[in-house]
């Protein structure tokens, strides 16, 4: 596995004047927020910085390395829980923050799993959830699996949500709901009946229901160990 975190930054002597890794990452994040992962290129980034494209490579060896750095910056925006916070409070708070950050930076949530997330901020985020879960009585393996389970749910939900938002939102019934119902009323009446339930169109309620289910499962595991 290759990662920008496995190599040391190049020394300051000989670097192009007027550029720094911090400035490059900051501008790249602005472009990612505006246009997403697919439209970012080192050429466009260099133009936005008023620099030659090759000068960027003094500070970041590849585009993937740059995205790794940007992903870790977002992890640095998390408010880490107090070490003495109980595990459920800590996990709920961080999962709500994960969803919020995903909506603010859609490229970030889409990049998790596609690029390495082993930077210092990402590791601090993961480590911050271990303490409360270990104190609750879970083994290291069970704590890691629990973190993975709840994180996978929220990541998956957030990716779907940012896609819905990108298409104009799904927090209310779509205007063509009647057409969809007419299309399937005879063959799939249970599906059509579900469409009339207003509660399913609340993304907040859907999120909370799923999060409750995952946390209830972890609660049962913690209780069984006591």
DRENDO-1510 file (C-alpha; in Angstrom, 1 decimal, always signed):
<recs>
REC; n; res; u; v; w
REC; 1; UNK; +0.0; +0.0; +0.0 .
REC; 2; UNK; +1.3; +3.4; -0.9 .
REC; 3; UNK; +0.4; +6.5; +1.1 .
REC; 4; UNK; +1.6; +10.0; +1.5 .
REC; 5; UNK; +1.9; +9.4; +5.2 .
REC; 6; UNK; +4.7; +6.8; +4.7 .
REC; 7; UNK; +7.1; +9.5; +3.4 .
REC; 8; UNK; +8.5; +12.6; +4.9 .
REC; 9; UNK; +7.8; +16.0; +3.4 .
REC; 10; UNK; +10.6; +17.2; +1.2 .
REC; 11; UNK; +13.0; +19.8; +2.7 .
REC; 12; UNK; +12.3; +23.4; +2.3 .
REC; 13; UNK; +15.5; +24.2; +0.4 .
REC; 14; UNK; +15.0; +24.2; -3.4 .
REC; 15; UNK; +11.2; +24.4; -3.3 .
REC; 16; UNK; +9.3; +26.7; -5.6 .
REC; 17; UNK; +8.8; +30.1; -4.0 .
REC; 18; UNK; +5.3; +31.2; -3.0 .
REC; 19; UNK; +3.9; +27.6; -2.5 .
REC; 20; UNK; +3.5; +25.4; +0.5 .
REC; 21; UNK; +1.8; +22.1; +1.1 .
REC; 22; UNK; -0.7; +23.8; +3.3 .
REC; 23; UNK; -1.7; +26.3; +0.6 .
REC; 24; UNK; -2.0; +23.6; -2.0 .
REC; 25; UNK; -4.3; +21.5; +0.3 .
REC; 26; UNK; -6.4; +24.5; +1.2 .
REC; 27; UNK; -7.0; +25.5; -2.4 .
REC; 28; UNK; -7.6; +21.8; -3.4 .
REC; 29; UNK; -10.3; +21.5; -0.7 .
REC; 30; UNK; -12.0; +24.7; -2.0 .
REC; 31; UNK; -12.1; +23.2; -5.4 .
REC; 32; UNK; -13.3; +19.8; -4.1 .
REC; 33; UNK; -16.2; +21.5; -2.2 .
REC; 34; UNK; -17.1; +23.3; -5.4 .
REC; 35; UNK; -16.8; +20.7; -8.0 .
REC; 36; UNK; -16.1; +17.2; -6.5 .
REC; 37; UNK; -13.4; +14.6; -6.9 .
REC; 38; UNK; -13.8; +13.9; -10.6 .
REC; 39; UNK; -13.1; +17.5; -11.7 .
REC; 40; UNK; -10.0; +18.1; -9.6 .
REC; 41; UNK; -6.8; +18.0; -11.6 .
REC; 42; UNK; -3.3; +19.1; -10.8 .
REC; 43; UNK; -3.3; +21.3; -13.9 .
REC; 44; UNK; -6.5; +23.1; -12.7 .
REC; 45; UNK; -5.2; +23.4; -9.2 .
REC; 46; UNK; -1.9; +24.9; -10.4 .
REC; 47; UNK; -3.8; +27.4; -12.5 .
REC; 48; UNK; -5.9; +28.4; -9.5 .
REC; 49; UNK; -2.8; +28.9; -7.5 .
REC; 50; UNK; -1.0; +30.8; -10.2 .
REC; 51; UNK; +1.8; +28.3; -10.4 .
REC; 52; UNK; +3.3; +25.9; -12.8 .
REC; 53; UNK; +1.8; +22.4; -12.7 .
REC; 54; UNK; +5.1; +20.7; -12.0 .
REC; 55; UNK; +5.8; +23.0; -9.0 .
REC; 56; UNK; +3.0; +21.3; -7.1 .
REC; 57; UNK; +4.8; +17.9; -7.2 .
REC; 58; UNK; +7.5; +19.3; -5.0 .
REC; 59; UNK; +5.0; +19.3; -2.2 .
REC; 60; UNK; +2.7; +16.4; -3.1 .
REC; 61; UNK; +3.9; +13.5; -5.2 .
REC; 62; UNK; +0.6; +12.5; -6.8 .
REC; 63; UNK; -3.0; +13.6; -7.1 .
REC; 64; UNK; -4.0; +10.6; -4.9 .
REC; 65; UNK; -1.5; +11.8; -2.2 .
REC; 66; UNK; -3.1; +15.3; -2.4 .
REC; 67; UNK; -6.6; +13.8; -1.9 .
REC; 68; UNK; -5.3; +11.8; +1.1 .
REC; 69; UNK; -4.1; +15.0; +2.7 .
REC; 70; UNK; -7.5; +16.7; +2.0 .
REC; 71; UNK; -9.5; +13.8; +3.4 .
REC; 72; UNK; -7.5; +14.0; +6.6 .
REC; 73; UNK; -8.1; +17.7; +6.9 .
REC; 74; UNK; -11.9; +17.0; +7.2 .
REC; 75; UNK; -11.3; +14.4; +9.9 .
REC; 76; UNK; -9.6; +17.2; +11.7 .
REC; 77; UNK; -12.9; +19.0; +11.9 .
REC; 78; UNK; -14.5; +16.4; +14.2 .
REC; 79; UNK; -15.0; +17.4; +17.8 .
REC; 80; UNK; -13.5; +14.5; +19.7 .
REC; 81; UNK; -15.4; +13.3; +22.7 .
REC; 82; UNK; -14.1; +13.7; +26.2 .
REC; 83; UNK; -12.3; +10.5; +27.2 .
REC; 84; UNK; -14.7; +10.0; +30.1 .
REC; 85; UNK; -17.9; +10.2; +28.0 .
REC; 86; UNK; -20.0; +7.0; +28.0 .
REC; 87; UNK; -19.7; +5.1; +24.7 .
REC; 88; UNK; -23.3; +5.6; +23.5 .
REC; 89; UNK; -23.1; +9.4; +23.9 .
REC; 90; UNK; -19.7; +9.5; +22.3 .
REC; 91; UNK; -20.7; +7.3; +19.3 .
REC; 92; UNK; -24.0; +9.1; +18.7 .
REC; 93; UNK; -22.3; +12.5; +18.7 .
REC; 94; UNK; -19.6; +11.5; +16.3 .
REC; 95; UNK; -22.0; +9.8; +13.9 .
REC; 96; UNK; -24.2; +12.9; +13.8 .
REC; 97; UNK; -21.1; +14.9; +13.1 .
REC; 98; UNK; -20.0; +12.5; +10.4 .
REC; 99; UNK; -23.3; +12.9; +8.7 .
REC; 100; UNK; -23.1; +16.7; +8.9 .
REC; 101; UNK; -19.5; +16.8; +7.5 .
REC; 102; UNK; -20.6; +14.5; +4.7 .
REC; 103; UNK; -23.3; +16.9; +3.7 .
REC; 104; UNK; -20.9; +19.8; +3.9 .
REC; 105; UNK; -18.2; +18.0; +1.9 .
REC; 106; UNK; -19.8; +15.4; -0.4 .
REC; 107; UNK; -16.4; +14.5; -2.0 .
REC; 108; UNK; -15.1; +13.5; +1.4 .
REC; 109; UNK; -17.6; +10.8; +2.1 .
REC; 110; UNK; -17.3; +9.5; -1.4 .
REC; 111; UNK; -13.5; +9.3; -1.0 .
REC; 112; UNK; -13.6; +7.2; +2.1 .
REC; 113; UNK; -12.7; +3.7; +1.0 .
REC; 114; UNK; -11.6; +4.9; -2.4 .
REC; 115; UNK; -8.4; +6.5; -0.9 .
REC; 116; UNK; -6.3; +5.7; +2.2 .
REC; 117; UNK; -7.6; +7.3; +5.4 .
REC; 118; UNK; -4.7; +6.6; +7.7 .
REC; 119; UNK; -3.6; +10.2; +8.4 .
REC; 120; UNK; -3.2; +11.6; +12.0 .
REC; 121; UNK; -6.6; +13.1; +12.1 .
REC; 122; UNK; -8.4; +10.0; +10.9 .
REC; 123; UNK; -6.5; +7.8; +13.4 .
REC; 124; UNK; -7.3; +10.3; +16.2 .
REC; 125; UNK; -11.0; +10.1; +15.2 .
REC; 126; UNK; -11.0; +6.2; +15.3 .
REC; 127; UNK; -9.0; +6.1; +18.5 .
REC; 128; UNK; -11.4; +8.5; +20.2 .
REC; 129; UNK; -14.2; +6.0; +19.9 .
REC; 130; UNK; -12.1; +3.1; +21.2 .
REC; 131; UNK; -11.7; +4.4; +24.7 .
REC; 132; UNK; -15.4; +4.6; +25.7 .
REC; 133; UNK; -16.2; +1.3; +24.1 .
REC; 134; UNK; -13.3; -0.5; +25.8 .
REC; 135; UNK; -14.4; +1.0; +29.2 .
REC; 136; UNK; -17.9; -0.4; +28.5 .
REC; 137; UNK; -16.4; -3.9; +28.6 .
REC; 138; UNK; -15.9; -4.7; +25.0 .
REC; 139; UNK; -12.7; -6.5; +23.9 .
REC; 140; UNK; -10.5; -4.7; +21.4 .
REC; 141; UNK; -11.9; -6.9; +18.6 .
REC; 142; UNK; -15.5; -6.3; +19.6 .
REC; 143; UNK; -14.9; -2.6; +20.0 .
REC; 144; UNK; -13.3; -2.4; +16.5 .
REC; 145; UNK; -16.2; -4.4; +15.0 .
REC; 146; UNK; -18.7; -2.2; +16.7 .
REC; 147; UNK; -17.1; +1.0; +15.4 .
REC; 148; UNK; -17.0; -0.6; +11.9 .
REC; 149; UNK; -20.6; -1.5; +12.1 .
REC; 150; UNK; -21.9; +1.9; +13.1 .
REC; 151; UNK; -19.5; +3.7; +10.9 .
REC; 152; UNK; -20.5; +1.6; +7.9 .
REC; 153; UNK; -24.1; +2.3; +8.4 .
REC; 154; UNK; -23.6; +6.1; +8.7 .
REC; 155; UNK; -21.1; +6.2; +5.7 .
REC; 156; UNK; -23.5; +4.2; +3.6 .
REC; 157; UNK; -26.5; +6.4; +4.6 .
REC; 158; UNK; -24.5; +9.6; +4.1 .
REC; 159; UNK; -23.4; +8.6; +0.6 .
REC; 160; UNK; -27.0; +7.9; -0.4 .
REC; 161; UNK; -28.1; +11.1; +1.2 .
REC; 162; UNK; -25.6; +13.3; -0.6 .
REC; 163; UNK; -26.6; +11.7; -3.8 .
REC; 164; UNK; -30.3; +12.5; -3.1 .
REC; 165; UNK; -29.4; +16.0; -2.2 .
REC; 166; UNK; -27.3; +16.4; -5.4 .
REC; 167; UNK; -30.4; +15.4; -7.4 .
REC; 168; UNK; -32.6; +18.0; -5.7 .
REC; 169; UNK; -33.4; +16.4; -2.4 .
REC; 170; UNK; -35.6; +13.5; -1.1 .
REC; 171; UNK; -36.9; +14.9; +2.2 .
REC; 172; UNK; -40.4; +15.1; +0.8 .
REC; 173; UNK; -42.5; +12.9; -1.5 .
REC; 174; UNK; -41.3; +13.3; -5.2 .
REC; 175; UNK; -43.7; +15.2; -7.5 .
REC; 176; UNK; -44.2; +12.1; -9.6 .
REC; 177; UNK; -45.3; +10.0; -6.7 .
REC; 178; UNK; -48.7; +9.4; -8.2 .
REC; 179; UNK; -47.2; +8.2; -11.5 .
REC; 180; UNK; -44.9; +5.7; -9.5 .
REC; 181; UNK; -48.0; +4.5; -7.6 .
REC; 182; UNK; -50.0; +4.0; -10.9 .
REC; 183; UNK; -47.1; +2.1; -12.4 .
REC; 184; UNK; -46.9; -0.5; -9.6 .
REC; 185; UNK; -50.3; -0.5; -7.8 .
REC; 186; UNK; -51.6; -3.8; -9.2 .
REC; 187; UNK; -48.4; -5.8; -9.1 .
REC; 188; UNK; -46.8; -4.4; -5.9 .
REC; 189; UNK; -49.6; -3.0; -3.7 .
REC; 190; UNK; -47.5; -3.2; -0.5 .
REC; 191; UNK; -44.8; -1.0; -2.1 .
REC; 192; UNK; -47.4; +1.5; -3.1 .
REC; 193; UNK; -49.0; +1.6; +0.3 .
REC; 194; UNK; -45.6; +2.3; +1.8 .
REC; 195; UNK; -45.2; +5.4; -0.5 .
REC; 196; UNK; -48.2; +7.0; +1.3 .
REC; 197; UNK; -46.5; +6.8; +4.7 .
REC; 198; UNK; -45.3; +10.4; +5.2 .
REC; 199; UNK; -42.7; +9.4; +7.9 .
REC; 200; UNK; -40.6; +7.5; +5.4 .
REC; 201; UNK; -39.9; +10.7; +3.5 .
REC; 202; UNK; -38.0; +12.3; +6.4 .
REC; 203; UNK; -34.3; +11.7; +6.0 .
REC; 204; UNK; -33.7; +12.7; +9.6 .
REC; 205; UNK; -36.1; +10.1; +10.9 .
REC; 206; UNK; -34.7; +7.4; +8.6 .
REC; 207; UNK; -31.2; +8.2; +9.8 .
REC; 208; UNK; -32.2; +8.1; +13.5 .
REC; 209; UNK; -34.1; +4.8; +13.1 .
REC; 210; UNK; -31.1; +3.1; +11.5 .
REC; 211; UNK; -28.6; +4.6; +14.0 .
REC; 212; UNK; -30.9; +3.4; +16.9 .
REC; 213; UNK; -30.9; -0.1; +15.4 .
REC; 214; UNK; -27.1; -0.4; +15.2 .
REC; 215; UNK; -26.6; +1.1; +18.7 .
REC; 216; UNK; -29.2; -1.2; +20.2 .
REC; 217; UNK; -27.3; -4.1; +18.7 .
REC; 218; UNK; -24.1; -2.9; +20.4 .
REC; 219; UNK; -25.9; -2.3; +23.6 .
REC; 220; UNK; -27.0; -6.0; +23.6 .
REC; 221; UNK; -23.5; -7.1; +23.0 .
REC; 222; UNK; -22.2; -4.9; +25.9 .
REC; 223; UNK; -24.9; -6.2; +28.2 .
REC; 224; UNK; -24.1; -9.8; +27.4 .
REC; 225; UNK; -20.5; -9.3; +28.5 .
REC; 226; UNK; -21.5; -8.0; +31.9 .
</recs>
